[in-house]
């Protein structure tokens, strides 16, 4: 995977990817600006029984994390018995390449002896980025994918079950990757040549 040095093209197409807008306060405070509920009715998502909510770290188990990856808030996923989550649809160019990235943490892994179960499904358009129920406990970890858009709009979805702890999500970003011809033309015009850096997974 490659990205232009200096992030000249890093225009985040996701609204509220850092989860700084909404109604924070712990369990029951869904309604994060820009995001819609998955497998929850809108009424339930905005009620005192919401499974997905904004958190400043006060409501986390603080096993894997002690607070948001950045900023003041993160998204918590604590659905029990079924997967629920959030999604956001953005305009895309069919056949265009998009850099989808986010920071994710898991307070507790799947452990039948403790009665815990986790599942996580992350998709962007028709592409599946994560689909597993065997992730262990882990702290903030950076996930980064290059995805080809299959249509004029693409939905980024996080559908998660976590019995009995939480998954945490922060700093979600989707950026369109410029076509090689456009990139070469801009580089030439700026006198920069082919200045690329390789992106790496980080934890």
C-alpha positions, -999 to 999 in steps of 0.1 A, spaced: 0 0 0 12 35 -8 3 70 2 16 104 -10 42 118 14 28 148 33 -8 136 31 -17 161 4 -46 139 -6 -57 131 29 -93 145 27 -113 124 51 -146 115 34 -161 102 67 -181 126 89 -172 125 126 -145 98 122 -130 108 155 -164 106 173 -161 141 188 -196 151 178 -227 137 194 -242 131 228 -215 115 250 -221 101 285 -219 63 285 -244 36 279 -276 48 262 -260 77 243 -260 67 207 -268 91 180 -233 99 169 -233 126 143 -229 113 108 -234 76 117 -265 55 115 -273 24 136 -269 -12 124 -293 -39 137 -308 -14 161 -339 8 155 -332 45 155 -354 48 186 -333 22 205 -301 37 192 -310 70 208 -325 56 239 -311 46 273 -306 11 261 -283 17 231 -256 -9 227 -232 15 209 -223 48 225 -197 76 229 -173 72 258 -144 93 272 -129 63 288 -150 65 320 -173 36 309 -146 13 295 -134 -17 314 -99 -2 310 -83 -36 304 -71 -29 268 -73 9 268 -75 37 293 -92 62 270 -98 74 234 -70 69 209 -71 107 203 -94 135 211 -120 133 239 -142 105 228 -143 70 212 -171 47 201 -179 17 224 -195 -15 212 -210 -36 239 -239 -55 223 -248 -88 241 -265 -117 224 -264 -102 189 -242 -79 168 -251 -42 164 -231 -13 153 -228 18 131 -225 26 94 -220 56 71 -225 59 34 -203 82 13 -201 90 -24 -175 71 -43 -162 67 -78 -169 33 -93 -135 16 -98 -117 42 -77 -93 32 -50 -99 42 -14 -77 41 17 -99 29 46 -83 31 80 -93 31 117 -80 24 152 -95 -6 171 -92 -21 205 -108 -51 222 -112 -53 260 -116 -91 261 -113 -120 237 -135 -149 230 -133 -172 260 -160 -199 264 -147 -207 299 -155 -172 310 -187 -171 291 -175 -144 267 -180 -142 230 -169 -116 204 -177 -111 168 -167 -83 144 -177 -76 108 -162 -46 91 -172 -39 54 -167 -11 29 -190 -14 -1 -188 -49 -13 -155 -56 3 -151 -74 37 -123 -60 57 -127 -80 90 -150 -110 97 -140 -130 127 -152 -142 162 -117 -152 174 -99 -119 181 -81 -119 214 -78 -89 238 -56 -62 223 -50 -25 228 -52 3 202 -42 -12 168 -41 5 135 -60 -11 106 -54 1 70 -69 -12 37 -69 -3 1 -103 -10 -14 -117 -6 -49 -152 10 -49 -178 -11 -67 -204 17 -71 -212 54 -69 -217 51 -32 -201 29 -5 -211 21 30 -185 16 58 -201 -6 84 -189 -19 119 -212 -47 132 -199 -60 165 -209 -82 194 -189 -82 227 -200 -104 256 -195 -90 282 -169 -63 276 -163 -37 248 -147 -31 215 -135 4 210 -132 24 177 -116 57 170 -101 79 142 -120 63 112 -108 77 79 -116 70 42 -95 89 16 -96 85 -22 -63 75 -36 -53 95 -67 -49 77 -100 -13 73 -111 -16 97 -140 -31 124 -119 -5 119 -92 24 120 -116 10 152 -132 6 169 -98 41 157 -86 56 171 -118 38 204 -114 50 207 -78 85 197 -87 84 169 -62 91 139 -84 78 105 -72 78 111 -35 61 81 -20 62 64 14 50 30 23 22 28 49 26 2 77 4 -14 103 10 0 137 0 -9 172 
